[in-house]
Amino acid sequence: MKKSVGPVKKFPLAEAVKDAFVKEGQDMPLPDFSDTEETFRHLSDKELRNAALMFNLMGKDWLTNMMSSVGVSAVGMGIPGAEWGVKNTIYRQFVGGTSLVSALPKIERLHERGVTSLLDYGAEAKSSAEDYNNFMKEVLRGIDFSAEAPAAIAVVVKITALAPDDMLVKLNDTTFDYDTTDGELQATLRRLEAICAQAEKKGVQVYIDAEESWMQNSIDNFADRMMAQYNRERVVVLNTFQLYRHDRLRFLKDSHEKAQREGYKLGAKLVRGAYMVKENARAKEMGYPTPIQPSLQATHDDYNAAVAYCIENINSICVCLGTHNEASTRRATELLWERKLPRSHSHIHFAQLLGMSGNLTFNLAAGGYNVSKYMVYGPVKEVLPYLVRRAQENTSVTGEMGRELKMLKEERARRKG
């Protein structure tokens, strides 16, 4: 999930409603995302200090650049101390553990705060049938775990960890023929069906991740097929919609209309996106129009419009708002309140990454909303690409790191009195 933090946008209707409540001497029943005491009450003073140090270091461009180059190479080459260094710093902040078992203490600690976990095995850049089958087996273990532990409710699936990238790219602009004898396509389908069938049987959800535009159509095809098959009675499968693409709001509405025509419920995870630089560079190099929005505000506008559309159609769309943006999160809570929908409605869920935006996560949970953390887990080598992205995305002092660090400092000062 790409974070986009800016000034909190005010919505006139919600402001008017809030003013009406104030006149009546009542508080508006919405979460207070500035409440640092609620945000960090599960952290000890030492943990709070360590988190502040981590986000302060991540604001240093030189350190982030060194990690993304020298650090990755050092861990890959097995240089003594490299893996230990990563594991005891940035890994500890953003990753649950090397396995489900080792992640269990963090999963349980979150659940004590009313926050569930979305299990995300951090395998990336796989290229062999053995790798794809191993990823499938790990996801199946996650489903079984979630079925037994109420602290976990879903698994995350990367189609790129189940299938070759070149196949996904090749199929991107074609009509899928699921009756083909193509071995790789059939093998991918079998792996994905095994995951979704097990999730349906065990009462667990499957979140399908989005990827770059040159393979996203293929992923959408797989997701649509799984939703048509497994989302008849309840929503088992959710596809991901990246609203930093200018065509995704329309695609969300088209996907909903298709689901209604074919008699299944749409599962939609709404994110902003994670590949903007790569997308723009490729479009320029290959001479086609970029799929990325013309401005940051256009992304915000489409994201908030997508949130409103899903809530308007909440009976036939199950939506997860995967965002670290406070304005969008607040807007969703306002829409639920304005429409007199229960904040714990089974078709709306909020989610943030582990180690980030606790002010959203824990204040939503305290307010009775459905909220989860993306519980990434796996060996250091497996999750290193994910960690590099987290570091790179947090280098701007005006962005996520700035907000996290500011709130950590405020809570430390509050505790010191």
C-alpha positions as CSV (number, residue, x, y, z in Angstrom):
1,M,0.0,0.0,0.0
2,K,1.4,3.3,-1.0
3,K,1.0,6.0,1.6
4,S,0.1,9.5,0.7
5,V,-0.1,11.9,3.7
6,G,-1.1,15.5,3.3
7,P,-3.3,18.0,5.1
8,V,-6.6,16.5,6.3
9,K,-9.3,17.6,3.8
10,K,-12.5,18.8,5.3
11,F,-15.8,17.7,3.9
12,P,-18.6,20.3,4.2
13,L,-21.4,17.8,5.0
14,A,-19.5,16.1,7.7
15,E,-18.4,19.5,9.2
16,A,-22.1,20.6,9.2
17,V,-23.1,17.4,11.0
18,K,-20.3,17.8,13.5
19,D,-21.4,21.4,14.2
20,A,-25.0,20.2,14.8
21,F,-23.7,17.7,17.3
22,V,-21.6,20.4,19.1
23,K,-24.7,22.7,19.4
24,E,-26.6,19.8,21.0
25,G,-23.7,19.3,23.5
26,Q,-22.7,16.0,22.0
27,D,-19.5,14.7,20.6
28,M,-19.4,13.4,17.0
29,P,-19.0,9.6,17.3
30,L,-15.8,9.4,15.2
31,P,-12.3,8.3,16.2
32,D,-9.7,10.8,17.3
33,F,-6.6,10.0,15.3
34,S,-4.5,12.4,17.3
35,D,-4.9,10.4,20.5
36,T,-1.3,9.3,21.1
37,E,-2.1,7.7,24.4
38,E,-4.6,5.3,22.8
39,T,-2.2,4.8,19.8
40,F,0.8,3.7,21.8
41,R,-0.6,2.3,25.0
42,H,0.6,-1.2,24.1
43,L,4.2,-0.1,23.8
44,S,6.6,0.1,26.7
45,D,8.8,3.2,27.1
46,K,11.7,1.3,25.7
47,E,9.7,0.2,22.6
48,L,8.5,3.7,22.1
49,R,12.1,5.0,22.2
50,N,13.3,2.3,19.8
51,A,10.5,3.1,17.3
52,A,11.3,6.8,17.4
53,L,14.9,6.0,16.7
54,M,14.0,3.8,13.8
55,F,11.8,6.4,12.1
56,N,14.4,9.1,12.7
57,L,17.1,6.9,11.0
58,M,14.7,6.2,8.1
59,G,14.5,9.9,7.4
60,K,18.2,9.8,6.3
61,D,18.4,9.5,2.5
62,W,22.0,8.2,2.7
63,L,21.1,5.4,5.1
64,T,18.1,4.3,3.0
65,N,20.2,4.3,-0.2
66,M,22.9,2.3,1.5
67,M,20.4,-0.3,2.7
68,S,18.8,-0.7,-0.7
69,S,22.2,-1.3,-2.3
70,V,24.9,-2.4,0.1
71,G,22.5,-4.0,2.6
72,V,20.7,-6.1,0.0
73,S,24.0,-7.4,-1.4
74,A,25.4,-8.1,2.0
75,V,22.5,-10.2,3.1
76,G,22.4,-12.0,-0.2
77,M,26.0,-12.8,0.0
78,G,25.7,-14.0,3.6
79,I,28.2,-11.5,5.0
80,P,28.5,-12.0,8.7
81,G,26.4,-9.6,10.7
82,A,24.4,-8.3,7.8
83,E,21.3,-10.3,8.4
84,W,21.5,-9.8,12.1
85,G,21.7,-6.0,11.6
86,V,18.6,-6.0,9.4
87,K,16.7,-8.3,11.6
88,N,17.3,-6.2,14.7
89,T,16.4,-2.9,13.2
90,I,14.0,-2.3,10.3
91,Y,12.8,-6.0,10.2
92,R,11.8,-5.8,13.8
93,Q,9.6,-2.7,13.1
94,F,7.8,-4.0,10.0
95,V,7.8,-7.8,10.0
96,G,6.0,-10.2,12.3
97,G,8.7,-12.9,12.3
98,T,10.5,-15.5,10.2
99,S,7.5,-17.8,10.3
100,L,3.9,-17.9,11.5
101,V,5.0,-19.4,14.8
102,S,7.5,-16.7,15.4
103,A,5.0,-14.0,14.4
104,L,2.4,-15.4,16.8
105,P,3.3,-13.1,19.8
106,K,2.8,-10.0,17.6
107,I,-0.5,-11.4,16.2
108,E,-1.8,-12.1,19.7
109,R,-0.6,-8.7,21.0
110,L,-2.5,-6.9,18.2
111,H,-5.6,-9.0,18.9
112,E,-5.6,-7.9,22.5
113,R,-6.1,-4.3,21.1
114,G,-9.0,-5.5,18.9
115,V,-6.9,-5.6,15.8
116,T,-6.8,-8.7,13.5
117,S,-4.0,-9.8,11.2
118,L,-3.9,-10.4,7.4
119,L,-1.2,-13.0,6.9
120,D,1.2,-12.0,4.2
121,Y,4.1,-14.4,3.5
122,G,6.8,-12.0,2.1
123,A,8.1,-14.1,-0.8
124,E,8.9,-12.1,-3.9
125,A,10.6,-12.6,-7.3
126,K,10.1,-16.4,-7.5
127,S,10.8,-18.2,-10.8
128,S,10.4,-22.0,-10.5
129,A,7.6,-24.4,-10.2
130,E,9.1,-25.5,-6.9
131,D,9.0,-21.9,-5.6
132,Y,5.4,-21.4,-6.7
133,N,4.3,-24.7,-5.0
134,N,6.2,-23.7,-1.8
135,F,4.4,-20.4,-1.8
136,M,1.0,-22.1,-2.3
137,K,1.8,-24.4,0.6
138,E,2.7,-21.5,2.9
139,V,-0.5,-19.7,2.1
140,L,-2.5,-22.9,2.8
141,R,-0.8,-23.1,6.2
142,G,-1.8,-19.5,6.7
143,I,-5.5,-20.4,5.9
144,D,-5.4,-23.3,8.4
145,F,-3.9,-21.0,11.0
146,S,-6.5,-18.3,10.4
147,A,-9.3,-20.9,10.7
148,E,-8.1,-21.8,14.1
149,A,-7.0,-18.4,15.4
150,P,-9.6,-15.6,15.5
151,A,-6.7,-13.2,15.7
152,A,-6.0,-13.8,11.9
153,I,-8.8,-13.5,9.4
154,A,-7.2,-13.6,5.9
155,V,-4.2,-14.5,3.7
156,V,-2.6,-12.3,1.1
157,V,-1.8,-13.9,-2.3
158,K,0.7,-12.5,-4.8
159,I,-0.1,-14.1,-8.2
160,T,3.6,-13.3,-9.1
161,A,4.5,-15.8,-6.4
162,L,2.3,-18.5,-8.1
163,A,3.1,-17.9,-11.7
164,P,6.0,-16.8,-14.0
165,D,6.1,-13.1,-14.7
166,D,6.6,-13.6,-18.5
167,M,3.4,-15.6,-18.7
168,L,1.4,-12.9,-16.9
169,V,2.9,-10.3,-19.2
170,K,2.2,-12.4,-22.3
171,L,-1.4,-12.9,-21.4
172,N,-2.0,-9.3,-20.3
173,D,-3.5,-8.1,-23.5
174,T,-5.2,-11.3,-24.6
175,T,-8.5,-13.1,-23.9
176,F,-8.0,-15.8,-21.4
177,D,-8.8,-19.4,-22.5
178,Y,-9.0,-21.4,-19.3
179,D,-9.6,-24.6,-21.4
180,T,-6.1,-24.2,-22.9
181,T,-3.6,-27.0,-22.6
182,D,-0.9,-24.4,-21.7
183,G,0.8,-26.1,-18.8
184,E,1.9,-22.9,-16.9
185,L,-1.6,-21.4,-17.1
186,Q,-3.2,-24.6,-15.9
187,A,-0.7,-25.0,-13.1
188,T,-1.3,-21.4,-11.9
189,L,-5.0,-22.0,-12.0
190,R,-4.7,-25.2,-9.9
191,R,-2.6,-23.4,-7.3
192,L,-5.0,-20.5,-7.0
193,E,-8.1,-22.7,-6.9
194,A,-6.5,-24.8,-4.1
195,I,-6.0,-21.7,-2.1
196,C,-9.5,-20.2,-2.7
197,A,-11.3,-23.6,-2.1
198,Q,-9.5,-24.1,1.2
199,A,-10.3,-20.5,2.2
200,E,-14.0,-21.0,1.4
201,K,-14.1,-24.2,3.3
202,K,-12.3,-22.7,6.4
203,G,-14.2,-19.4,6.5
204,V,-11.1,-17.3,5.7
205,Q,-10.7,-14.5,3.1
206,V,-8.1,-14.2,0.3
207,Y,-6.7,-10.8,-0.6
208,I,-5.1,-10.8,-4.1
209,D,-2.4,-8.3,-4.5
210,A,-2.1,-5.8,-7.4
211,E,1.0,-5.5,-9.6
212,E,2.4,-3.4,-12.5
213,S,0.0,-2.5,-15.3
214,W,1.7,-4.7,-17.8
215,M,0.6,-7.8,-15.9
216,Q,-2.4,-6.4,-14.0
217,N,-5.0,-7.4,-16.6
218,S,-3.9,-11.0,-16.2
219,I,-4.2,-10.8,-12.4
220,D,-7.6,-9.2,-12.8
221,N,-8.7,-12.1,-15.0
222,F,-7.6,-14.6,-12.3
223,A,-9.3,-12.6,-9.6
224,D,-12.6,-12.3,-11.5
225,R,-12.6,-16.1,-12.1
226,M,-12.0,-16.8,-8.4
227,M,-14.7,-14.3,-7.3
228,A,-17.2,-15.7,-9.7
229,Q,-16.5,-19.1,-8.3
230,Y,-16.2,-18.5,-4.6
231,N,-18.1,-15.2,-3.8
232,R,-21.6,-16.5,-4.3
233,E,-22.7,-16.9,-0.6
234,R,-20.1,-14.6,1.0
235,V,-17.1,-12.7,-0.1
236,V,-14.0,-15.0,0.0
237,V,-11.8,-13.4,-2.6
238,L,-10.9,-9.7,-2.8
239,N,-9.1,-8.1,-5.8
240,T,-7.0,-5.0,-5.4
241,F,-7.7,-1.7,-7.1
242,Q,-4.9,0.8,-7.4
243,L,-6.4,4.3,-7.5
244,Y,-3.2,6.0,-8.6
245,R,-4.1,4.7,-12.0
246,H,-6.6,7.0,-13.8
247,D,-8.7,4.1,-15.1
248,R,-9.2,2.2,-11.9
249,L,-12.3,4.0,-10.6
250,R,-14.1,3.1,-13.8
251,F,-12.7,-0.4,-13.6
252,L,-14.1,-0.7,-10.0
253,K,-17.6,0.2,-11.2
254,D,-17.3,-2.1,-14.2
255,S,-16.2,-4.9,-12.0
256,H,-19.2,-4.3,-9.7
257,E,-21.6,-4.3,-12.6
258,K,-20.1,-7.5,-13.9
259,A,-20.4,-9.2,-10.5
260,Q,-24.1,-8.2,-10.3
261,R,-24.8,-9.5,-13.8
262,E,-23.1,-12.8,-13.1
263,G,-24.6,-13.2,-9.6
264,Y,-21.7,-12.9,-7.2
265,K,-20.4,-10.3,-4.7
266,L,-17.5,-8.1,-5.4
267,G,-14.5,-8.1,-3.1
268,A,-12.5,-4.9,-3.4
269,K,-9.3,-3.8,-1.6
270,L,-8.7,-0.1,-2.3
271,V,-5.2,1.2,-2.3
272,R,-3.4,4.1,-3.8
273,G,-0.6,2.2,-5.4
274,A,3.1,1.3,-5.2
275,Y,4.7,1.4,-8.7
276,M,4.4,5.1,-9.8
277,V,8.0,5.7,-10.7
278,K,8.4,2.4,-12.5
279,E,5.1,2.9,-14.4
280,N,6.0,6.4,-15.6
281,A,9.5,5.4,-16.6
282,R,8.3,2.5,-18.7
283,A,5.6,4.5,-20.3
284,K,8.1,7.2,-21.3
285,E,10.7,4.6,-22.6
286,M,8.1,2.7,-24.7
287,G,6.2,5.7,-25.9
288,Y,2.7,5.1,-24.6
289,P,0.5,7.2,-22.3
290,T,1.2,6.7,-18.6
291,P,-1.5,4.9,-16.7
292,I,-0.7,7.1,-13.6
293,Q,-3.0,9.9,-12.5
294,P,-2.0,13.4,-13.6
295,S,-1.7,14.7,-10.0
296,L,-1.7,13.6,-6.4
297,Q,-5.0,15.4,-5.9
298,A,-6.5,13.3,-8.7
299,T,-5.4,10.2,-6.9
300,H,-7.0,11.4,-3.7
301,D,-10.2,12.3,-5.5
302,D,-10.6,9.0,-7.2
303,Y,-9.7,7.1,-4.0
304,N,-12.4,8.9,-2.0
305,A,-14.9,8.5,-4.8
306,A,-14.1,4.7,-4.8
307,V,-14.7,4.6,-1.0
308,A,-18.0,6.4,-1.4
309,Y,-19.1,4.1,-4.2
310,C,-18.3,0.9,-2.2
311,I,-20.1,2.2,0.9
312,E,-23.1,3.2,-1.3
313,N,-23.2,-0.4,-2.5
314,I,-22.2,-2.1,0.7
315,N,-24.6,-5.0,0.4
316,S,-23.0,-6.2,-2.8
317,I,-19.4,-5.0,-2.3
318,C,-17.2,-6.1,0.5
319,V,-14.4,-3.5,0.8
320,C,-11.1,-3.2,2.6
321,L,-9.6,0.3,2.8
322,G,-5.9,-0.4,2.6
323,T,-4.7,3.1,3.3
324,H,-2.5,5.2,5.6
325,N,-4.2,8.4,4.5
326,E,-6.0,10.0,7.4
327,A,-8.4,12.1,5.3
328,S,-9.6,9.0,3.4
329,T,-10.0,7.0,6.6
330,R,-11.9,9.7,8.3
331,R,-14.1,10.2,5.3
332,A,-15.1,6.5,5.4
333,T,-16.1,6.7,9.0
334,E,-18.1,9.8,8.3
335,L,-19.9,8.1,5.4
336,L,-20.8,5.1,7.6
337,W,-22.1,7.5,10.3
338,E,-24.1,9.7,7.8
339,R,-25.8,6.6,6.3
340,K,-26.5,5.1,9.8
341,L,-24.5,2.0,8.9
342,P,-22.9,0.0,11.8
343,R,-19.2,0.7,12.1
344,S,-18.7,-3.1,12.5
345,H,-20.5,-3.9,9.2
346,S,-19.0,-7.2,7.9
347,H,-18.6,-5.6,4.4
348,I,-16.2,-2.8,5.5
349,H,-12.7,-3.2,6.8
350,F,-9.7,-1.0,7.4
351,A,-6.1,-2.1,7.1
352,Q,-2.6,-0.7,7.6
353,L,0.9,-2.1,7.5
354,L,2.5,-3.5,10.6
355,G,4.7,-0.9,12.2
356,M,3.0,2.1,10.6
357,S,0.0,4.4,11.2
358,G,-0.9,3.1,14.6
359,N,-2.9,6.2,15.2
360,L,-5.3,5.0,12.5
361,T,-5.3,1.3,13.5
362,F,-5.7,1.5,17.2
363,N,-8.1,4.4,17.4
364,L,-10.3,2.7,14.8
365,A,-10.2,-0.5,16.9
366,A,-11.0,1.5,20.0
367,G,-14.0,3.0,18.2
368,G,-15.4,-0.5,17.3
369,Y,-14.4,-0.6,13.6
370,N,-13.1,-3.7,11.8
371,V,-9.4,-3.1,11.4
372,S,-6.3,-5.2,10.6
373,K,-2.6,-5.1,10.2
374,Y,-0.8,-6.6,7.3
375,M,1.3,-9.2,9.1
376,V,4.2,-9.7,6.8
377,Y,6.4,-12.6,7.8
378,G,9.2,-14.7,6.4
379,P,13.0,-15.1,6.5
380,V,15.1,-11.9,6.2
381,K,16.3,-12.8,2.6
382,E,12.7,-13.3,1.5
383,V,11.3,-10.1,2.9
384,L,14.2,-7.8,2.1
385,P,12.7,-6.3,-1.1
386,Y,9.6,-5.4,1.0
387,L,11.7,-3.8,3.7
388,V,13.6,-1.7,1.1
389,R,10.3,-0.4,-0.2
390,R,9.2,0.5,3.4
391,A,12.5,2.4,3.9
392,Q,12.3,4.2,0.6
393,E,8.7,5.2,1.1
394,N,9.5,6.7,4.5
395,T,12.4,9.0,3.7
396,S,10.3,12.2,3.1
397,V,10.1,14.3,6.3
398,T,6.7,15.6,5.0
399,G,5.3,12.1,4.5
400,E,4.6,9.1,6.6
401,M,7.9,9.1,8.6
402,G,7.3,12.7,9.6
403,R,3.9,11.9,11.0
404,E,5.0,8.8,12.8
405,L,8.0,10.4,14.3
406,K,6.0,13.5,15.4
407,M,3.4,11.3,17.2
408,L,6.1,9.2,18.8
409,K,7.8,12.3,20.2
410,E,4.4,13.6,21.4
411,E,3.7,10.4,23.3
412,R,7.1,10.3,24.9
413,A,6.7,13.8,26.0
414,R,3.2,13.1,27.4
415,R,4.5,10.1,29.4
416,K,7.3,12.3,30.9
417,G,4.6,14.8,32.0
